[in-house]
Amino acid sequence: DISDRKYRLKVYKSCFIGSELTTWLMSHVQISSRTEAVQIGQKMIDSQMIEHVVDKKKEFIDGYYFYRITVIRK
């Protein structure tokens, strides 16, 4: 679910939660474990498809962390 989210009185526009991406990957891409889904999330960061909304962290975390899509491929 990509939407505006609020954390500590700040609104982050058009973002999603890392744990929700992990769950989505498992149910839509036939991935059998959260570990494998996190590895795909990491590959998405490495290829600059997604990024952390604040820190531009280089690690994808399966938790309540906000990420946004950085590129849209056709």
All heavy atoms as a GROMACS GRO file, in nm:
protein
  621
    1ASP      N    1   0.084  -0.118   0.000
    1ASP     CA    2   0.000   0.000   0.000
    1ASP      C    3   0.089   0.125   0.000
    1ASP      O    4   0.156   0.153   0.099
    1ASP     CB    5  -0.092  -0.004   0.122
    1ASP     CG    6  -0.183   0.118   0.130
    1ASP    OD1    7  -0.223   0.168   0.024
    1ASP    OD2    8  -0.212   0.160   0.242
    2ILE      N    9   0.090   0.196  -0.109
    2ILE     CA   10   0.168   0.320  -0.117
    2ILE      C   11   0.074   0.434  -0.079
    2ILE      O   12  -0.030   0.454  -0.142
    2ILE     CB   13   0.225   0.341  -0.258
    2ILE    CG1   14   0.325   0.229  -0.288
    2ILE    CG2   15   0.291   0.478  -0.270
    2ILE    CD1   16   0.381   0.232  -0.427
    3SER      N   17   0.113   0.506   0.025
    3SER     CA   18   0.030   0.617   0.072
    3SER      C   19   0.114   0.713   0.154
    3SER      O   20   0.231   0.687   0.182
    3SER     CB   21  -0.086   0.563   0.156
    3SER     OG   22  -0.038   0.494   0.269
    4ASP      N   23   0.053   0.826   0.188
    4ASP     CA   24   0.120   0.920   0.278
    4ASP      C   25   0.113   0.863   0.419
    4ASP      O   26   0.009   0.813   0.462
    4ASP     CB   27   0.050   1.056   0.274
    4ASP     CG   28   0.059   1.123   0.137
    4ASP    OD1   29   0.136   1.075   0.052
    4ASP    OD2   30  -0.012   1.222   0.117
    5ARG      N   31   0.225   0.871   0.490
    5ARG     CA   32   0.232   0.814   0.625
    5ARG      C   33   0.290   0.915   0.720
    5ARG      O   34   0.372   0.998   0.682
    5ARG     CB   35   0.316   0.688   0.626
    5ARG     CG   36   0.258   0.582   0.534
    5ARG     CD   37   0.345   0.460   0.528
    5ARG     NE   38   0.300   0.369   0.426
    5ARG     CZ   39   0.201   0.282   0.439
    5ARG    NH1   40   0.138   0.273   0.553
    5ARG    NH2   41   0.168   0.202   0.340
    6LYS      N   42   0.248   0.906   0.845
    6LYS     CA   43   0.292   1.001   0.947
    6LYS      C   44   0.375   0.928   1.052
    6LYS      O   45   0.339   0.820   1.096
    6LYS     CB   46   0.170   1.064   1.012
    6LYS     CG   47   0.199   1.179   1.103
    6LYS     CD   48   0.067   1.226   1.162
    6LYS     CE   49   0.069   1.372   1.193
    6LYS     NZ   50  -0.058   1.417   1.249
    7TYR      N   51   0.486   0.988   1.088
    7TYR     CA   52   0.571   0.935   1.195
    7TYR      C   53   0.634   1.052   1.268
    7TYR      O   54   0.696   1.139   1.206
    7TYR     CB   55   0.678   0.844   1.136
    7TYR     CG   56   0.768   0.781   1.240
    7TYR    CD1   57   0.720   0.680   1.322
    7TYR    CD2   58   0.898   0.823   1.256
    7TYR    CE1   59   0.801   0.621   1.417
    7TYR    CE2   60   0.980   0.766   1.352
    7TYR     CZ   61   0.931   0.665   1.432
    7TYR     OH   62   1.011   0.609   1.527
    8ARG      N   63   0.614   1.056   1.399
    8ARG     CA   64   0.667   1.164   1.483
    8ARG      C   65   0.633   1.303   1.426
    8ARG      O   66   0.721   1.388   1.406
    8ARG     CB   67   0.816   1.150   1.502
    8ARG     CG   68   0.851   1.026   1.580
    8ARG     CD   69   0.993   1.027   1.623
    8ARG     NE   70   1.018   0.908   1.703
    8ARG     CZ   71   1.133   0.879   1.756
    8ARG    NH1   72   1.236   0.957   1.738
    8ARG    NH2   73   1.148   0.770   1.826
    9LEU      N   74   0.507   1.321   1.398
    9LEU     CA   75   0.450   1.449   1.351
    9LEU      C   76   0.497   1.492   1.213
    9LEU      O   77   0.471   1.604   1.171
    9LEU     CB   78   0.476   1.561   1.453
    9LEU     CG   79   0.422   1.534   1.594
    9LEU    CD1   80   0.462   1.648   1.687
    9LEU    CD2   81   0.271   1.515   1.593
   10LYS      N   82   0.567   1.406   1.141
   10LYS     CA   83   0.609   1.439   1.006
   10LYS      C   84   0.538   1.346   0.908
   10LYS      O   85   0.523   1.227   0.934
   10LYS     CB   86   0.760   1.424   0.991
   10LYS     CG   87   0.807   1.458   0.852
   10LYS     CD   88   0.952   1.485   0.843
   10LYS     CE   89   0.984   1.506   0.697
   10LYS     NZ   90   1.071   1.599   0.660
   11VAL      N   91   0.496   1.403   0.795
   11VAL     CA   92   0.428   1.324   0.692
   11VAL      C   93   0.527   1.291   0.582
   11VAL      O   94   0.599   1.378   0.532
   11VAL     CB   95   0.307   1.402   0.634
   11VAL    CG1   96   0.244   1.326   0.519
   11VAL    CG2   97   0.205   1.430   0.743
   12TYR      N   98   0.530   1.164   0.546
   12TYR     CA   99   0.614   1.116   0.436
   12TYR      C  100   0.522   1.076   0.322
   12TYR      O  101   0.437   0.988   0.338
   12TYR     CB  102   0.700   0.998   0.482
   12TYR     CG  103   0.792   1.036   0.594
   12TYR    CD1  104   0.755   1.016   0.727
   12TYR    CD2  105   0.915   1.094   0.568
   12TYR    CE1  106   0.839   1.053   0.830
   12TYR    CE2  107   0.999   1.132   0.671
   12TYR     CZ  108   0.961   1.111   0.802
   12TYR     OH  109   1.044   1.148   0.904
   13LYS      N  110   0.536   1.141   0.209
   13LYS     CA  111   0.445   1.123   0.096
   13LYS      C  112   0.480   0.998   0.015
   13LYS      O  113   0.596   0.964  -0.002
   13LYS     CB  114   0.450   1.246   0.006
   13LYS     CG  115   0.411   1.373   0.077
   13LYS     CD  116   0.297   1.436   0.006
   13LYS     CE  117   0.256   1.561   0.080
   13LYS     NZ  118   0.115   1.566   0.099
   14SER      N  119   0.376   0.935  -0.034
   14SER     CA  120   0.386   0.823  -0.128
   14SER      C  121   0.492   0.721  -0.090
   14SER      O  122   0.589   0.700  -0.162
   14SER     CB  123   0.414   0.877  -0.269
   14SER     OG  124   0.313   0.964  -0.310
   15CYS      N  125   0.474   0.658   0.023
   15CYS     CA  126   0.572   0.558   0.067
   15CYS      C  127   0.502   0.430   0.113
   15CYS      O  128   0.380   0.424   0.122
   15CYS     CB  129   0.660   0.616   0.177
   15CYS     SG  130   0.574   0.664   0.326
   16PHE      N  131   0.583   0.328   0.138
   16PHE     CA  132   0.531   0.201   0.185
   16PHE      C  133   0.620   0.151   0.298
   16PHE      O  134   0.730   0.200   0.319
   16PHE     CB  135   0.523   0.098   0.071
   16PHE     CG  136   0.654   0.070   0.004
   16PHE    CD1  137   0.736  -0.032   0.048
   16PHE    CD2  138   0.697   0.147  -0.104
   16PHE    CE1  139   0.858  -0.058  -0.012
   16PHE    CE2  140   0.818   0.122  -0.166
   16PHE     CZ  141   0.898   0.020  -0.120
   17ILE      N  142   0.573   0.050   0.368
   17ILE     CA  143   0.645  -0.004   0.483
   17ILE      C  144   0.723  -0.128   0.440
   17ILE      O  145   0.671  -0.213   0.368
   17ILE     CB  146   0.544  -0.038   0.595
   17ILE    CG1  147   0.474   0.090   0.640
   17ILE    CG2  148   0.614  -0.107   0.712
   17ILE    CD1  149   0.358   0.067   0.732
   18GLY      N  150   0.847  -0.138   0.486
   18GLY     CA  151   0.934  -0.249   0.448
   18GLY      C  152   0.872  -0.385   0.475
   18GLY      O  153   0.879  -0.475   0.389
   19SER      N  154   0.811  -0.404   0.589
   19SER     CA  155   0.753  -0.535   0.621
   19SER      C  156   0.635  -0.567   0.529
   19SER      O  157   0.610  -0.685   0.499
   19SER     CB  158   0.709  -0.541   0.767
   19SER     OG  159   0.613  -0.441   0.794
   20GLU      N  160   0.564  -0.465   0.483
   20GLU     CA  161   0.454  -0.488   0.390
   20GLU      C  162   0.506  -0.532   0.253
   20GLU      O  163   0.445  -0.617   0.188
   20GLU     CB  164   0.367  -0.364   0.377
   20GLU     CG  165   0.286  -0.336   0.502
   20GLU     CD  166   0.199  -0.212   0.490
   20GLU    OE1  167   0.203  -0.142   0.386
   20GLU    OE2  168   0.124  -0.185   0.586
   21LEU      N  169   0.619  -0.477   0.209
   21LEU     CA  170   0.680  -0.522   0.083
   21LEU      C  171   0.722  -0.667   0.097
   21LEU      O  172   0.700  -0.747   0.006
   21LEU     CB  173   0.799  -0.435   0.044
   21LEU     CG  174   0.875  -0.483  -0.080
   21LEU    CD1  175   0.785  -0.482  -0.204
   21LEU    CD2  176   1.000  -0.402  -0.104
   22THR      N  177   0.782  -0.702   0.209
   22THR     CA  178   0.825  -0.840   0.231
   22THR      C  179   0.706  -0.935   0.222
   22THR      O  180   0.712  -1.037   0.152
   22THR     CB  181   0.892  -0.853   0.370
   22THR    OG1  182   1.000  -0.761   0.378
   22THR    CG2  183   0.943  -0.993   0.394
   23THR      N  184   0.596  -0.902   0.288
   23THR     CA  185   0.476  -0.984   0.285
   23THR      C  186   0.418  -0.991   0.144
   23THR      O  187   0.378  -1.098   0.096
   23THR     CB  188   0.371  -0.929   0.384
   23THR    OG1  189   0.428  -0.930   0.515
   23THR    CG2  190   0.243  -1.012   0.382
   24TRP      N  191   0.415  -0.878   0.075
   24TRP     CA  192   0.362  -0.874  -0.062
   24TRP      C  193   0.444  -0.963  -0.154
   24TRP      O  194   0.388  -1.038  -0.234
   24TRP     CB  195   0.361  -0.729  -0.114
   24TRP     CG  196   0.294  -0.716  -0.247
   24TRP    CD1  197   0.162  -0.691  -0.270
   24TRP    CD2  198   0.356  -0.729  -0.376
   24TRP    NE1  199   0.138  -0.688  -0.406
   24TRP    CE2  200   0.255  -0.711  -0.472
   24TRP    CE3  201   0.486  -0.754  -0.418
   24TRP    CZ2  202   0.281  -0.718  -0.609
   24TRP    CZ3  203   0.512  -0.762  -0.555
   24TRP    CH2  204   0.409  -0.743  -0.649
   25LEU      N  205   0.576  -0.954  -0.145
   25LEU     CA  206   0.662  -1.038  -0.229
   25LEU      C  207   0.634  -1.186  -0.205
   25LEU      O  208   0.629  -1.265  -0.299
   25LEU     CB  209   0.809  -1.006  -0.203
   25LEU     CG  210   0.860  -0.874  -0.259
   25LEU    CD1  211   0.998  -0.841  -0.202
   25LEU    CD2  212   0.864  -0.877  -0.411
   26MET      N  213   0.616  -1.223  -0.080
   26MET     CA  214   0.591  -1.363  -0.048
   26MET      C  215   0.459  -1.413  -0.107
   26MET      O  216   0.450  -1.527  -0.152
   26MET     CB  217   0.591  -1.384   0.104
   26MET     CG  218   0.729  -1.372   0.164
   26MET     SD  219   0.728  -1.399   0.341
   26MET     CE  220   0.680  -1.572   0.347
   27SER      N  221   0.359  -1.329  -0.111
   27SER     CA  222   0.228  -1.374  -0.159
   27SER      C  223   0.208  -1.357  -0.310
   27SER      O  224   0.124  -1.424  -0.367
   27SER     CB  225   0.117  -1.302  -0.084
   27SER     OG  226   0.121  -1.163  -0.110
   28HIS      N  227   0.286  -1.270  -0.374
   28HIS     CA  228   0.265  -1.243  -0.516
   28HIS      C  229   0.377  -1.293  -0.607
   28HIS      O  230   0.360  -1.297  -0.729
   28HIS     CB  231   0.245  -1.093  -0.539
   28HIS     CG  232   0.115  -1.043  -0.487
   28HIS    ND1  233   0.096  -1.005  -0.356
   28HIS    CD2  234  -0.004  -1.027  -0.548
   28HIS    CE1  235  -0.028  -0.966  -0.339
   28HIS    NE2  236  -0.092  -0.979  -0.454
   29VAL      N  237   0.491  -1.325  -0.553
   29VAL     CA  238   0.605  -1.364  -0.637
   29VAL      C  239   0.650  -1.506  -0.603
   29VAL      O  240   0.757  -1.549  -0.642
   29VAL     CB  241   0.722  -1.263  -0.620
   29VAL    CG1  242   0.832  -1.287  -0.720
   29VAL    CG2  243   0.672  -1.119  -0.634
   30GLN      N  244   0.569  -1.579  -0.529
   30GLN     CA  245   0.597  -1.718  -0.492
   30GLN      C  246   0.732  -1.735  -0.425
   30GLN      O  247   0.814  -1.819  -0.463
   30GLN     CB  248   0.586  -1.808  -0.615
   30GLN     CG  249   0.447  -1.810  -0.674
   30GLN     CD  250   0.436  -1.902  -0.792
   30GLN    OE1  251   0.530  -1.966  -0.831
   30GLN    NE2  252   0.318  -1.908  -0.849
   31ILE      N  253   0.757  -1.652  -0.326
   31ILE     CA  254   0.879  -1.662  -0.246
   31ILE      C  255   0.841  -1.736  -0.118
   31ILE      O  256   0.739  -1.708  -0.057
   31ILE     CB  257   0.935  -1.523  -0.216
   31ILE    CG1  258   0.980  -1.459  -0.346
   31ILE    CG2  259   1.048  -1.529  -0.117
   31ILE    CD1  260   1.018  -1.315  -0.334
   32SER      N  261   0.926  -1.829  -0.075
   32SER     CA  262   0.889  -1.916   0.035
   32SER      C  263   0.932  -1.866   0.173
   32SER      O  264   0.886  -1.917   0.274
   32SER     CB  265   0.948  -2.055   0.012
   32SER     OG  266   1.088  -2.046   0.002
   33SER      N  267   1.020  -1.767   0.179
   33SER     CA  268   1.065  -1.722   0.310
   33SER      C  269   1.081  -1.570   0.314
   33SER      O  270   1.105  -1.506   0.212
   33SER     CB  271   1.198  -1.787   0.347
   33SER     OG  272   1.303  -1.734   0.268
   34ARG      N  273   1.070  -1.516   0.433
   34ARG     CA  274   1.090  -1.372   0.451
   34ARG      C  275   1.234  -1.336   0.421
   34ARG      O  276   1.263  -1.229   0.370
   34ARG     CB  277   1.049  -1.329   0.592
   34ARG     CG  278   0.900  -1.344   0.616
   34ARG     CD  279   0.855  -1.281   0.746
   34ARG     NE  280   0.837  -1.137   0.735
   34ARG     CZ  281   0.733  -1.075   0.679
   34ARG    NH1  282   0.636  -1.146   0.626
   34ARG    NH2  283   0.726  -0.944   0.678
   35THR      N  284   1.326  -1.426   0.451
   35THR     CA  285   1.468  -1.400   0.424
   35THR      C  286   1.491  -1.379   0.274
   35THR      O  287   1.560  -1.285   0.234
   35THR     CB  288   1.555  -1.518   0.473
   35THR    OG1  289   1.533  -1.534   0.613
   35THR    CG2  290   1.701  -1.494   0.445
   36GLU      N  291   1.430  -1.461   0.192
   36GLU     CA  292   1.443  -1.447   0.048
   36GLU      C  293   1.378  -1.316   0.000
   36GLU      O  294   1.432  -1.246  -0.086
   36GLU     CB  295   1.380  -1.566  -0.023
   36GLU     CG  296   1.406  -1.570  -0.171
   36GLU     CD  297   1.347  -1.693  -0.238
   36GLU    OE1  298   1.294  -1.782  -0.168
   36GLU    OE2  299   1.352  -1.698  -0.361
   37ALA      N  300   1.263  -1.282   0.058
   37ALA     CA  301   1.196  -1.157   0.022
   37ALA      C  302   1.281  -1.036   0.061
   37ALA      O  303   1.288  -0.938  -0.014
   37ALA     CB  304   1.058  -1.150   0.089
   38VAL      N  305   1.348  -1.042   0.175
   38VAL     CA  306   1.437  -0.933   0.218
   38VAL      C  307   1.554  -0.921   0.120
   38VAL      O  308   1.597  -0.810   0.087
   38VAL     CB  309   1.487  -0.955   0.362
   38VAL    CG1  310   1.600  -0.861   0.396
   38VAL    CG2  311   1.371  -0.937   0.460
   39GLN      N  312   1.604  -1.031   0.071
   39GLN     CA  313   1.713  -1.027  -0.026
   39GLN      C  314   1.668  -0.957  -0.154
   39GLN      O  315   1.744  -0.880  -0.213
   39GLN     CB  316   1.762  -1.169  -0.057
   39GLN     CG  317   1.836  -1.233   0.058
   39GLN     CD  318   1.865  -1.380   0.035
   39GLN    OE1  319   1.813  -1.443  -0.057
   39GLN    NE2  320   1.950  -1.436   0.121
   40ILE      N  321   1.545  -0.981  -0.195
   40ILE     CA  322   1.492  -0.911  -0.313
   40ILE      C  323   1.476  -0.762  -0.284
   40ILE      O  324   1.510  -0.678  -0.367
   40ILE     CB  325   1.360  -0.974  -0.359
   40ILE    CG1  326   1.388  -1.113  -0.415
   40ILE    CG2  327   1.289  -0.887  -0.462
   40ILE    CD1  328   1.266  -1.194  -0.447
   41GLY      N  329   1.427  -0.729  -0.164
   41GLY     CA  330   1.417  -0.589  -0.124
   41GLY      C  331   1.554  -0.522  -0.127
   41GLY      O  332   1.567  -0.408  -0.171
   42GLN      N  333   1.656  -0.593  -0.084
   42GLN     CA  334   1.792  -0.540  -0.086
   42GLN      C  335   1.838  -0.517  -0.230
   42GLN      O  336   1.901  -0.416  -0.261
   42GLN     CB  337   1.888  -0.634  -0.014
   42GLN     CG  338   2.029  -0.579  -0.005
   42GLN     CD  339   2.035  -0.448   0.070
   42GLN    OE1  340   1.982  -0.438   0.180
   42GLN    NE2  341   2.099  -0.347   0.014
   43LYS      N  342   1.805  -0.610  -0.318
   43LYS     CA  343   1.842  -0.593  -0.460
   43LYS      C  344   1.771  -0.472  -0.519
   43LYS      O  345   1.827  -0.402  -0.603
   43LYS     CB  346   1.809  -0.719  -0.538
   43LYS     CG  347   1.904  -0.832  -0.508
   43LYS     CD  348   1.870  -0.957  -0.586
   43LYS     CE  349   1.965  -1.069  -0.546
   43LYS     NZ  350   1.936  -1.193  -0.617
   44MET      N  351   1.650  -0.446  -0.473
   44MET     CA  352   1.577  -0.328  -0.521
   44MET      C  353   1.646  -0.200  -0.474
   44MET      O  354   1.651  -0.101  -0.548
   44MET     CB  355   1.432  -0.334  -0.473
   44MET     CG  356   1.353  -0.447  -0.536
   44MET     SD  357   1.188  -0.467  -0.464
   44MET     CE  358   1.103  -0.332  -0.545
   45ILE      N  359   1.700  -0.200  -0.353
   45ILE     CA  360   1.776  -0.084  -0.305
   45ILE      C  361   1.906  -0.071  -0.383
   45ILE      O  362   1.942   0.039  -0.428
   45ILE     CB  363   1.803  -0.093  -0.153
   45ILE    CG1  364   1.675  -0.061  -0.078
   45ILE    CG2  365   1.916   0.001  -0.111
   45ILE    CD1  366   1.688  -0.057   0.071
   46ASP      N  367   1.977  -0.182  -0.399
   46ASP     CA  368   2.105  -0.180  -0.470
   46ASP      C  369   2.091  -0.129  -0.613
   46ASP      O  370   2.180  -0.062  -0.665
   46ASP     CB  371   2.169  -0.319  -0.470
   46ASP     CG  372   2.210  -0.366  -0.332
   46ASP    OD1  373   2.222  -0.281  -0.240
   46ASP    OD2  374   2.230  -0.488  -0.315
   47SER      N  375   1.978  -0.161  -0.676
   47SER     CA  376   1.955  -0.115  -0.814
   47SER      C  377   1.884   0.020  -0.818
   47SER      O  378   1.845   0.066  -0.925
   47SER     CB  379   1.874  -0.219  -0.891
   47SER     OG  380   1.746  -0.232  -0.835
   48GLN      N  381   1.867   0.081  -0.702
   48GLN     CA  382   1.807   0.214  -0.687
   48GLN      C  383   1.663   0.221  -0.736
   48GLN      O  384   1.616   0.324  -0.782
   48GLN     CB  385   1.894   0.320  -0.756
   48GLN     CG  386   2.032   0.327  -0.697
   48GLN     CD  387   2.123   0.427  -0.766
   48GLN    OE1  388   2.093   0.475  -0.875
   48GLN    NE2  389   2.234   0.457  -0.704
   49MET      N  390   1.591   0.110  -0.722
   49MET     CA  391   1.448   0.109  -0.753
   49MET      C  392   1.367   0.166  -0.637
   49MET      O  393   1.263   0.226  -0.659
   49MET     CB  394   1.402  -0.033  -0.784
   49MET     CG  395   1.460  -0.090  -0.910
   49MET     SD  396   1.410  -0.261  -0.937
   49MET     CE  397   1.238  -0.238  -0.974
   50ILE      N  398   1.417   0.142  -0.514
   50ILE     CA  399   1.353   0.196  -0.395
   50ILE      C  400   1.460   0.258  -0.306
   50ILE      O  401   1.580   0.229  -0.322
   50ILE     CB  402   1.274   0.089  -0.316
   50ILE    CG1  403   1.366  -0.020  -0.262
   50ILE    CG2  404   1.161   0.032  -0.401
   50ILE    CD1  405   1.298  -0.120  -0.169
   51GLU      N  406   1.416   0.343  -0.212
   51GLU     CA  407   1.509   0.403  -0.116
   51GLU      C  408   1.435   0.431   0.014
   51GLU      O  409   1.312   0.446   0.015
   51GLU     CB  410   1.567   0.533  -0.171
   51GLU     CG  411   1.464   0.643  -0.189
   51GLU     CD  412   1.519   0.770  -0.251
   51GLU    OE1  413   1.636   0.774  -0.287
   51GLU    OE2  414   1.440   0.866  -0.263
   52HIS      N  415   1.509   0.438   0.122
   52HIS     CA  416   1.453   0.477   0.251
   52HIS      C  417   1.416   0.625   0.243
   52HIS      O  418   1.488   0.704   0.181
   52HIS     CB  419   1.555   0.453   0.363
   52HIS     CG  420   1.500   0.475   0.499
   52HIS    ND1  421   1.509   0.596   0.562
   52HIS    CD2  422   1.432   0.392   0.582
   52HIS    CE1  423   1.451   0.586   0.681
   52HIS    NE2  424   1.404   0.464   0.695
   53VAL      N  425   1.306   0.666   0.303
   53VAL     CA  426   1.257   0.802   0.284
   53VAL      C  427   1.344   0.909   0.350
   53VAL      O  428   1.343   1.024   0.308
   53VAL     CB  429   1.111   0.819   0.332
   53VAL    CG1  430   1.017   0.736   0.248
   53VAL    CG2  431   1.096   0.788   0.478
   54VAL      N  432   1.420   0.873   0.453
   54VAL     CA  433   1.498   0.973   0.525
   54VAL      C  434   1.648   0.950   0.513
   54VAL      O  435   1.721   1.034   0.463
   54VAL     CB  436   1.460   0.976   0.676
   54VAL    CG1  437   1.547   1.074   0.752
   54VAL    CG2  438   1.315   1.012   0.694
   55ASP      N  439   1.692   0.837   0.559
   55ASP     CA  440   1.834   0.812   0.574
   55ASP      C  441   1.904   0.765   0.448
   55ASP      O  442   2.026   0.757   0.444
   55ASP     CB  443   1.859   0.706   0.683
   55ASP     CG  444   1.811   0.756   0.818
   55ASP    OD1  445   1.816   0.878   0.841
   55ASP    OD2  446   1.769   0.671   0.899
   56LYS      N  447   1.827   0.729   0.346
   56LYS     CA  448   1.885   0.671   0.224
   56LYS      C  449   1.973   0.553   0.262
   56LYS      O  450   2.082   0.533   0.211
   56LYS     CB  451   1.964   0.774   0.143
   56LYS     CG  452   1.890   0.903   0.116
   56LYS     CD  453   1.763   0.880   0.036
   56LYS     CE  454   1.697   1.012   0.005
   56LYS     NZ  455   1.560   1.022   0.040
   57LYS      N  456   1.923   0.474   0.358
   57LYS     CA  457   1.995   0.357   0.407
   57LYS      C  458   2.026   0.263   0.291
   57LYS      O  459   1.948   0.251   0.199
   57LYS     CB  460   1.913   0.283   0.512
   57LYS     CG  461   1.893   0.362   0.637
   57LYS     CD  462   1.812   0.285   0.738
   57LYS     CE  463   1.794   0.372   0.859
   57LYS     NZ  464   1.739   0.305   0.972
   58LYS      N  465   2.135   0.196   0.302
   58LYS     CA  466   2.174   0.102   0.198
   58LYS      C  467   2.130  -0.040   0.230
   58LYS      O  468   2.164  -0.134   0.163
   58LYS     CB  469   2.327   0.105   0.178
   58LYS     CG  470   2.378   0.240   0.134
   58LYS     CD  471   2.322   0.277  -0.001
   58LYS     CE  472   2.374   0.412  -0.046
   58LYS     NZ  473   2.312   0.458  -0.168
   59GLU      N  474   2.052  -0.055   0.339
   59GLU     CA  475   2.007  -0.188   0.380
   59GLU      C  476   1.855  -0.191   0.385
   59GLU      O  477   1.791  -0.103   0.442
   59GLU     CB  478   2.064  -0.219   0.518
   59GLU     CG  479   2.024  -0.353   0.571
   59GLU     CD  480   2.079  -0.379   0.711
   59GLU    OE1  481   2.147  -0.292   0.767
   59GLU    OE2  482   2.051  -0.488   0.762
   60PHE      N  483   1.796  -0.293   0.323
   60PHE     CA  484   1.652  -0.310   0.331
   60PHE      C  485   1.620  -0.384   0.461
   60PHE      O  486   1.680  -0.487   0.491
   60PHE     CB  487   1.600  -0.391   0.212
   60PHE     CG  488   1.451  -0.413   0.220
   60PHE    CD1  489   1.364  -0.311   0.187
   60PHE    CD2  490   1.400  -0.534   0.263
   60PHE    CE1  491   1.226  -0.330   0.198
   60PHE    CE2  492   1.264  -0.554   0.273
   60PHE     CZ  493   1.177  -0.452   0.240
   61ILE      N  494   1.525  -0.332   0.537
   61ILE     CA  495   1.490  -0.391   0.666
   61ILE      C  496   1.344  -0.432   0.665
   61ILE      O  497   1.256  -0.354   0.627
   61ILE     CB  498   1.517  -0.290   0.780
   61ILE    CG1  499   1.665  -0.253   0.782
   61ILE    CG2  500   1.473  -0.349   0.914
   61ILE    CD1  501   1.700  -0.141   0.877
   62ASP      N  502   1.318  -0.555   0.706
   62ASP     CA  503   1.184  -0.610   0.716
   62ASP      C  504   1.123  -0.562   0.848
   62ASP      O  505   1.123  -0.631   0.949
   62ASP     CB  506   1.192  -0.763   0.713
   62ASP     CG  507   1.056  -0.829   0.725
   62ASP    OD1  508   0.954  -0.762   0.704
   62ASP    OD2  509   1.053  -0.950   0.756
   63GLY      N  510   1.075  -0.439   0.847
   63GLY     CA  511   1.019  -0.380   0.968
   63GLY      C  512   0.942  -0.255   0.935
   63GLY      O  513   0.912  -0.226   0.819
   64TYR      N  514   0.911  -0.176   1.036
   64TYR     CA  515   0.833  -0.054   1.019
   64TYR      C  516   0.924   0.062   0.977
   64TYR      O  517   0.950   0.155   1.053
   64TYR     CB  518   0.756  -0.021   1.147
   64TYR     CG  519   0.646   0.081   1.126
   64TYR    CD1  520   0.528   0.044   1.065
   64TYR    CD2  521   0.661   0.212   1.167
   64TYR    CE1  522   0.426   0.135   1.045
   64TYR    CE2  523   0.560   0.305   1.147
   64TYR     CZ  524   0.444   0.266   1.086
   64TYR     OH  525   0.344   0.357   1.066
   65TYR      N  526   0.975   0.050   0.855
   65TYR     CA  527   1.061   0.153   0.795
   65TYR      C  528   0.996   0.195   0.665
   65TYR      O  529   0.944   0.112   0.591
   65TYR     CB  530   1.202   0.098   0.768
   65TYR     CG  531   1.276   0.064   0.894
   65TYR    CD1  532   1.265  -0.061   0.953
   65TYR    CD2  533   1.356   0.160   0.956
   65TYR    CE1  534   1.331  -0.090   1.070
   65TYR    CE2  535   1.424   0.130   1.074
   65TYR     CZ  536   1.409   0.005   1.130
   65TYR     OH  537   1.476  -0.023   1.246
   66PHE      N  538   0.999   0.326   0.637
   66PHE     CA  539   0.933   0.379   0.519
   66PHE      C  540   1.030   0.382   0.401
   66PHE      O  541   1.143   0.431   0.413
   66PHE     CB  542   0.882   0.520   0.543
   66PHE     CG  543   0.777   0.531   0.651
   66PHE    CD1  544   0.749   0.654   0.706
   66PHE    CD2  545   0.705   0.422   0.696
   66PHE    CE1  546   0.653   0.668   0.806
   66PHE    CE2  547   0.608   0.433   0.794
   66PHE     CZ  548   0.583   0.558   0.849
   67TYR      N  549   0.980   0.334   0.288
   67TYR     CA  550   1.056   0.334   0.162
   67TYR      C  551   0.970   0.395   0.054
   67TYR      O  552   0.847   0.396   0.063
   67TYR     CB  553   1.095   0.191   0.123
   67TYR     CG  554   1.187   0.125   0.220
   67TYR    CD1  555   1.138   0.052   0.328
   67TYR    CD2  556   1.325   0.138   0.207
   67TYR    CE1  557   1.224  -0.008   0.419
   67TYR    CE2  558   1.412   0.078   0.297
   67TYR     CZ  559   1.360   0.006   0.403
   67TYR     OH  560   1.445  -0.053   0.494
   68ARG      N  561   1.035   0.443  -0.051
   68ARG     CA  562   0.961   0.495  -0.165
   68ARG      C  563   1.023   0.440  -0.293
   68ARG      O  564   1.140   0.406  -0.297
   68ARG     CB  565   0.956   0.647  -0.167
   68ARG     CG  566   1.086   0.713  -0.198
   68ARG     CD  567   1.072   0.866  -0.220
   68ARG     NE  568   0.997   0.930  -0.117
   68ARG     CZ  569   1.049   1.003  -0.018
   68ARG    NH1  570   1.179   1.019  -0.010
   68ARG    NH2  571   0.972   1.059   0.072
   69ILE      N  572   0.940   0.436  -0.395
   69ILE     CA  573   0.986   0.394  -0.527
   69ILE      C  574   1.061   0.509  -0.589
   69ILE      O  575   1.014   0.623  -0.587
   69ILE     CB  576   0.868   0.350  -0.615
   69ILE    CG1  577   0.801   0.228  -0.554
   69ILE    CG2  578   0.914   0.323  -0.757
   69ILE    CD1  579   0.674   0.187  -0.621
   70THR      N  580   1.177   0.480  -0.646
   70THR     CA  581   1.258   0.588  -0.705
   70THR      C  582   1.252   0.588  -0.856
   70THR      O  583   1.278   0.689  -0.919
   70THR     CB  584   1.404   0.578  -0.661
   70THR    OG1  585   1.454   0.450  -0.695
   70THR    CG2  586   1.418   0.600  -0.512
   71VAL      N  587   1.222   0.473  -0.917
   71VAL     CA  588   1.212   0.466  -1.064
   71VAL      C  589   1.088   0.387  -1.101
   71VAL      O  590   1.044   0.298  -1.027
   71VAL     CB  591   1.335   0.399  -1.129
   71VAL    CG1  592   1.459   0.480  -1.108
   71VAL    CG2  593   1.354   0.258  -1.079
   72ILE      N  594   1.035   0.419  -1.213
   72ILE     CA  595   0.923   0.341  -1.268
   72ILE      C  596   0.968   0.292  -1.404
   72ILE      O  597   1.001   0.371  -1.493
   72ILE     CB  598   0.796   0.427  -1.279
   72ILE    CG1  599   0.754   0.473  -1.140
   72ILE    CG2  600   0.685   0.349  -1.349
   72ILE    CD1  601   0.636   0.566  -1.138
   73ARG      N  602   0.972   0.161  -1.416
   73ARG     CA  603   1.016   0.100  -1.543
   73ARG      C  604   0.894   0.062  -1.626
   73ARG      O  605   0.794   0.018  -1.573
   73ARG     CB  606   1.101  -0.022  -1.514
   73ARG     CG  607   1.226   0.016  -1.442
   73ARG     CD  608   1.305  -0.105  -1.408
   73ARG     NE  609   1.416  -0.061  -1.323
   73ARG     CZ  610   1.542  -0.093  -1.345
   73ARG    NH1  611   1.573  -0.168  -1.445
   73ARG    NH2  612   1.635  -0.050  -1.264
   74LYS      N  613   0.907   0.081  -1.756
   74LYS     CA  614   0.797   0.045  -1.846
   74LYS      C  615   0.822  -0.088  -1.910
   74LYS      O  616   0.927  -0.133  -1.929
   74LYS     CB  617   0.781   0.152  -1.954
   74LYS     CG  618   0.736   0.283  -1.895
   74LYS     CD  619   0.717   0.383  -2.004
   74LYS     CE  620   0.671   0.516  -1.944
   74LYS     NZ  621   0.648   0.615  -2.046
   0.00000   0.00000   0.00000
